[in-house]
Amino acid sequence: MGFNLFIILLFPGFTMYRILYIGQDSTDYSRLRDSLPIYMKLEPQHERINLQTTLRSVRPHGIILPISNPGPDDFSFLKKIIVIPRVPGVIVTANYMTAAQAVSCMRFGAYDCLTGPVSGEVIGASLTRMIRPAGSDNNELEKLNSGEFLAGKSSAVTALRNRLQKYSEMPYPVLITGETGSGKELAAKTIHLLSNRRKGPFTAVNCASYSDDLLGSEMFGCLKGAFTGSTDRPGLFEASSGGTLFLDEIGELSLRGQASLLRVIEEGYIRRMGSHRTKAVNVRIISATNKDLRKHMALGTFRNDLFYRINLLGVTVPPLRKRKGDIHRLSRDYLNTLPGETHWKIENSALSVLIRHSWPGNVRELQSVLLKASITAENGRLRASDLCIPGSEEARQQLYLL
């Protein structure tokens, strides 16, 4: 079962947008079917007849009309589509079209006219602007899967997607491990958005940010007068009720903090600082670390009992160097999320540089390099000379020119 179909069948709250493809090019149809966003399903309509019947049965949210050799019949058909009552928006694609013809398409009512070799990602972005309401749940899921870390078809990321989907069905704590910058928080968000808690809050907290003195009040809340300057306020557990609490860098918790967390996980309730009353909390715990917690257990710096509580379900986010086959897709998708209307193309020379690098900073480092390169790149074309990766030959050449 495909990722998009899985989401819709399992979680009806997500909207799958049906896109009608009116054309006979099976190769183009298959290409788009496999590359459109996960929340879009492409429906084929091979002939230009009985269109109203198809519209009634499919009830599409958008239409793709590919035109191979633009002519009067194509424009006439477009005009017939547009005047159908309650017809969705139409996007025209063509390998070649004059400026005058493109303008005619827009005048006839097409939402967009995309010419030249157009990727599924570009068409998907245009469809999204046309049909998607702002602020939906799928909008967050789209961000996670576009230009982040779930994009790609490598065996590593496919296995990761499957594991996250499976874990989203379960109520148990999850421990996510992986190197810095590999996307552990994004993995946690994906589990949350695919779960039946997706309407609740997703609260992320960096455990390394709190001292023992602050941890209690931040996690569990406090009453006015509990300590100097304190006011009545809920803690992160209460604020996350009905949703997910993501504990990043859990390996940085002190033994005292670990004991407090273990008690809440085991008992299912919290007590605000300064209060004698307990309050039940309904929170799913997802933790993450870049440390080997088993080694810390052996050293006595991480509690065994807490480890087994938070690690009922475990998953490792693969480093970027183990999924280099995804670098092209990741890079292109990320560039196309940057502000502006640029549709980016990555030249082979630049792609070779990106693939050669070991990426110790993982996806976070890749995005940083691409963002800097996008500033100097011209006409939406990313060249090797635009990239400045520490230690690479291109970086040495740039230093020489300086």
N, C-alpha and C positions, 0 to 999 in steps of 0.2 A: 504494500500500500504506500502511495506517495506521501511525502511529508505534509503537503497541503491538504490532501483528502483526510489524512489521519487527524489533523487538527479539527477539521469541521465536523467529522463524525463523532469525535470524542468530546468536543467542547462546542456545542451549538451556539454559544455566545459570540464566537468569531464569525465574521461574514466572509464567505467565499464569493468573490466577484466573478461572474460568468462573462466571458468575452467571446463574442461571435466572430469567427474568422471566415470571411466570404471570399473564397478563392480555391483554385485547383492545384496549386503548387504544394504537393505533399511534403517536399523537403523543407520548404519555408515554414509550413505549418508545424512540422516536427521540431524545427529549430526554435520557433517561438514558444511552443508548448513546454519545452525543457528549460527555457531561459527567462520566462516571465516570472514575476514575484510569486512567492509561495501562496499568497492569498488570491491569486487569479487562476481561473480554470478556463482553458481555451476550448471552445466548441466549434467543430467544423461545419461549414455550409459550402459544399463544393459547387453548387450551381446558383445562378442568379435568378432562380424561379422559386415560386411559393415562399417568398421571403416573409410575408406576413404570418403564414402558418408557423414558420420556424420561430419568429419573434414571440408568438403566443406560447409556444411550447418551451422554448429555452429561457425566455424572459431575461435577456442579457443586460448587463450593466454598461456595456460598451461594445463597439464594433470596430474591427480592423478590416479595411478594404484595401488589399494589395492590388496595384495596377502595374502590369508589366510594360505595356506600350500605350501610354495615354492617348486616348482618342475620343471622338464625340460620344461613342456608346458608353464609355466609362463615366463621363461627366453626366450624361443623361441618367445613368443608373444611380449615381450619387444623388442627383436631385430627387429621384423617386424615393430613395431611402429617407431623405431628410423630411419629406412631407408626410411620412407615415405617422399617425397619431402616437404620441408617447414613445417615439423611437429614441433610443439612447444616443449618446454622442458617438461620432464617427471619426476615426483616425485613418487617413489615407497614407499608404506607403508606396513608394515607387523607386526603382533603381535609377531612373532619370526622369526629370520633369523640368520644363522651362519655368522661369520665374512667373511668367504670365499664367501658365497652367496651374501652378501652385496657388497663385492669387485667386484664380477661378474656383478652385476647390474650396478655399476658405469662404469665398462669397456665396457659394452654393450651400454652405452650412457645415462644412467639416470643422471639427474642433482643432485638428492639427494636420499638417501635411509634411511627412518626413521623407526626404529623398536621399538617394545614394545607398551604399551598404549600411543598413541600420541594424544595430544590435537589439536583441530582445530587452536588454536593460534600458536602452533609450526609449523604446516603445513602451515598456512597462512604466517608466517615469512619466511619460506623457499621459498614459491611461490613468495613472494615480492622480495626477493633477486634475484630470477631468472628472473622475467619479468618486474620489475619496473624501469623506467628511473629515475635517480637522479634529484631532484629539481623540480618535478612536483607539481601542486596544490594539487593533492590528497595526496602527501607526507605530507603536512602540516595538511590536514584533518585527515590523519591516526594518526599523533602524538596526535592530540586532542582527538581521540577516543580510543587510546591505552595507558593504564596506566595513564590516566588523570582523567577526571571527567564524561565523557559521557558513559563510559563503564558500563554495568550492565542492569538488566531487572526489577529493582524495579519500582513500580508505580510512585515514585517521579521523577526518572531520565527519565522514559518514557514520562511523562507529560512535563518535561523540553525539551527533544528532539523535541517533537511535537510543542511546543511553539516557539522554536528557528527556526525550519523549516518554520513555518507560518510567523514569523517576517522577515525572510530573503527575502520574496517575496515583502515586503512593503518598501517604501522609507522613512518612518517616523522615528523621533528620538526614541530611546529606553532607558529606565532606568532599569538597572540591580541592584537588591538589594541582599544582602546576607552577611553572616558572613565572617570575615577575613579568607583567605585560602580556601574558598569554591569553587573557580574557576570562578569568575566573568569575569576576562579578557579572559579566555578560552571560556566562553559563547559568549562574544563579537566577538572573532575571528571566532567562528563557524558561527555566523550570517553573518559575512563578507565573509567567504569562500563559503557559500551557496548562496550568493546574486549575482546579476549581476554586482557588484562592485569588485568582487574577483580579477580581473586583476589589479585593482588599489592598491595603498598603504594602509596598515593598520598601523596607527600611534597611539601609546599608550603614554599618558602623565599623570603623577601623579600630580594632581592639588595641592597637599600639598607641592610640591617641589619648588613652585615659590612664591616669594613675589609679592606684587602689582607692584613694580617697574620693576621686571623682566617679569611679566606675559604679559604685552603689547607687548614687543619686541619678546618674545618667541612665543606667539600665532599669532601675526599679522605681524611680521617682522619689519624691520626698514631700513632707508636710512643712507648712510654714513653721519656722522656729526649730527645725531639726538641726540646723547649724546656722552660723552667722550669715545673714543675708538670704537665707533660703525662703522660697515661696512654695505654695501648693502647686505641684505640677506632676503630670504622669511621666513615667520613664519610657524607654524605648520598647519594652515589652508590652506595656499597655497601649502605646501608640500604634503598635503593629498588630493589635488584636484583629483576628479574622484574615490576616495576611501572612507575610513572610518576613522574618528577621534574618538579615544576612550579616554574619560575623566574620569580617575579613581579618586576615592575619591573626587568627585565633591562637597560633603558637606563641604570640607575644604576651598573652595573659599571664599574670603572676599566679602562683599557686593559690593565693587567697582569692583572686578573681575567678579562677577555675572552680574552686569550691562553691562559690556563690552561684555560678552558672549551672553547675551540676545539680544543685538543690532545686532550682527552678525547673530544669528539664525533668527531673525525677518526680517532683511533687505537682507540677502544673499550676502553681500559683506564685504570686510575688507579694512582698510586703514593702511598702514604701518606707523610706528612712523616716524615723520619728513616729511611726504608726505601729500599733499592736494588731491591726486587722490585716487579714490576708485577702487577696483578690485573685480569682482564677483568671488565667490568660489562655487564649486560644491562638497560638502562634506556631508556625512551622519554622524550625531552625535549619538554616543552611550555613555551613561554615566553610572557610577557605584558608589555605596556607601554602606558602612556598617552602616550608620546612619539612624535614622528615620527622614526623611526630613520633614514630617508633623509636628513633634514636634518642629523642628527648625523653621518652618514657624510660628508656634504659638508663639515662643519666639522672632520672628523678626530677626533671624540670617540667614534665607534663604528666598529668594524672592518667593512670590506666583506665579508671572507671569512666572518666569524662570522654576519653578517646573512643571507647566502645559505645558510648551513648550517642556521640555525634557522627560516628562512622557506620551507622547501620546501612547506609547506602554510600558508596564511594565512586568517584569518577575523577579521572586525570585529564586535564586540558592539554593536548599535545603542543609542544613548542613549534614555532613557525618553521624551523629547519627540518622538521619531520613531515611537513606538508607543503613542500615547495611547488608542487603541482597546482596549488591554489593561489600562488602569489599573483599571477596575472589577474585572476578574477577579483581577488581582494583589493588589489591596487586600483583597477579600473572602477570598481564599485565605490571605493572610498573617494577617489577623485571626483566622481559624479555626484557625491553628496556635498561637495564644497559649494559655497555661495556662487551664484551666477548661472548662466544658461549654457556653459561650455560643455560639449560632449567630447570627452577626452579620448585620445588614442595614444597607446604606449608603443613606441617604436621597438623593434626587435633588439636593437642595441641596448636600450634602457632596460628591457625585460631581462636580458642576459646579465646585466649588472645586478639587478634585484635578485635574481635566482642564485647568483654566485655567493652573495653575502650570507653569513651564518646567522644573522639576526639574533644576537644575544638578548636584545630588548623585546623580541617577539613582535606581535601585531602593533603594540604601542610605538615601537621604534620605527616600524614600516610606515605608519601613519605620519609620524613626525618628519621622516625623510620626504614623503610625498607632498606634505603640506609646504615644506620649504621649496621643493622643486616646482610646485605649481606657480610660485611667485615669479620665477624666472622663465618658465616655459612659455612659448609663443604659439598662438593659434591652436590651442588645445592639443598640442603634440608634445609628448614627454620624450625627450632624448636623453641619451647617456650623459651628455654634457650638463644636463640640468640637475643631475643627481650628485649629492655630496654625502657619501657614506664614509665615515672615518676608516682609514686603512685601505680603501679601494684605490685602484689605479686612477680612476676619474678624480678622486679627491686630491691625489698627489699632483695631477696635472693642473688642477685649479690652483693649488698652492704655488706651483711653479709660475703660473701666469701672474699671480700676485707679486 
